[in-house]
Amino acid sequence: MTSRGWTGTRAELIIMTILESLGKINGQDFIYQGRGGGIAFKFIDPPDLAINVMGFMQDYAEGIANSGIASLLRQQLRGLGVNLIFIDEVDLQDNPEYYVREALEYRDHSRLGDR
């Protein structure tokens, strides 16, 4: 995946690139929806997984409202049998492949994670 023509965030592009390097195919293993879809990555295989990015400035710095919405979205999806895993944007700068692999194993290291 290249950034040419990409309409999502830089963090979402990083995740997309790593998913593809791990052999995941958009449209077959997951569907990239971007923020407009409520969640960025909804998985077909496995069907109970979704991944979203939490940006430090956009989601955390703007306070309780955005993190509260994210928690509510997680609860709603959990009620539908889907595990929403967040990856903090700052973590993608340090070791992106590690955090994507962890998300694929249903491990959430974000500030909103179930620790």
N, C-alpha and C positions, 0 to 999 in steps of 0.2 A: 504494500500500500504506500502510495506517495502522498504528499500533502497537496499536490496539484488537484484542484477541484474539490478538496475536502471541505465540508461545511460544518463539521463538528469542532469541538475544542481541541487544543493541542494535546491535552491529557487523554482525550478519547482516541486520538490518532495513535498515541503511544500504545494504548491498550489494544487497539485494532491490529497494529503492527505485530505486537507480541502474540496475540491470539493466532494470527496467520502464520507466524514463525513456528508455532506449536502445532500446526496442521489443522487448525480450526477454520471453517469456511463460513463466511457470511451468507446467510440464506439456507445453509444446510445444518450447521451446528448451532448457530445463533443468528439473531437479527439485530443489526445496529439500528437503533431508533433515534439516537440523539436525545437531547433534553426535551425536545418537543413531544416525545413519546412517553414522558414520565420517567422512564428508565432508559439508560443508554444501550445496554446490551441485555437482551432477553434470549435465554438459551432454549434451543429446541432439544438439544442433546447435551446435558441432561435437562429435562423440561421443568425442573423445580429450582432453577438457578437464574438469577439476574445480577448484573453488576452495574454500579453507578459510581461516578467520580464525585468526590466532595472537594470543591475548591476552597482554599483557605480564605481568600478575600470574599468570594461570592457567597459561599455557604456558611462558613464559620464566623468570619469577621462581621457579617451583617446580623449576627446575633441569634437569639433563641428562635425567632420566627422561621428561618430557613432550616435550622437543625431540627426544629419541631415538625416541620412539614416532612422532612426526610424520615424521621422516626415514625410518623403517621403512615407514610407510604410503605415503609417496611412492615408495619403491623397489618396493613390492608393486604399486602401481597402474601404475608405469612398465612392469613386467613384463607387465601386461595391456594395454599400449598407451595408457594414460591419463596425461596430464601433470597432476600436482597442483600448482597454483599457490597459494602462501600470500600473504595480505595481512595485514600487521601491524596490529593494532587501532589503534595510535597513529597510523599513517598515514591511517586513515580520518577522523581528527580534523582533519588538515591539508588534504588535497585528495582527498576520497574518489572523485570521478569519475575523476581521473587514474589512481589505483591500480586501479580496476575496469577501466577501458579497457586499461591495461597488462596486467592479468591475462587479459583476453579476447584479447590478442595474445601470450599465453604468456610474458610477461615477469614474473618474480618479483623484487620488490624487498625481500622480507622478510629478516629475519636468517638464515633458512634457505635463502634463494634460491641458485640456482646462479650464483654470481658468478664 
